[in-house]
Amino acid sequence: MAEAANEVIRFAFEDLSLRRLNIEAFVENEASNNLIKKLGFVFEGTQIQGNRSRATNKVHDAHQYRMLREEWKHQEG
């Protein structure tokens, strides 16, 4: 999964010339939050009751993350 996500990030910054990516994950979804951090995204905060699950119709808090092009370039070193 990380390999595919890294290719999407590369495509976004190099091919699409985006300057910023945003991603979020439900607070209780530890696996997704860990992967997001492993990819190099920076935690920006928690959105309270910001999302409703389509599967369960429950409302969830979500962690918000960002990655700037400059941060990605620094990671790629």
LINJOFEN-V398231 format. One record per backbone hydrogen bond with DSSP energy under -1.0 kcal/mol. CO is the residue of the C=O (numbers start at 1). NH is the residue of the N-H. Records with the same first field share a line. If there is no record, write none. Layout:
# LINJOFEN-V398231
CO: NH + NH
This chain:
# LINJOFEN-V398231
1: 5
2: 6
3: 7
4: 8
5: 9
6: 10
7: 11
8: 12
9: 13
10: 14
11: 16
12: 18
19: 69
21: 67
23: 65
25: 63
26: 29
28: 30
29: 33
30: 34
31: 35
32: 36
33: 37
34: 38
35: 39
36: 41
37: 40
42: 66
45: 64
47: 62
51: 60
53: 57
58: 53
60: 51
61: 27
62: 47
63: 25
64: 44 + 45
65: 23
66: 42
67: 21
68: 72
69: 73
70: 74
71: 75
72: 76
73: 77
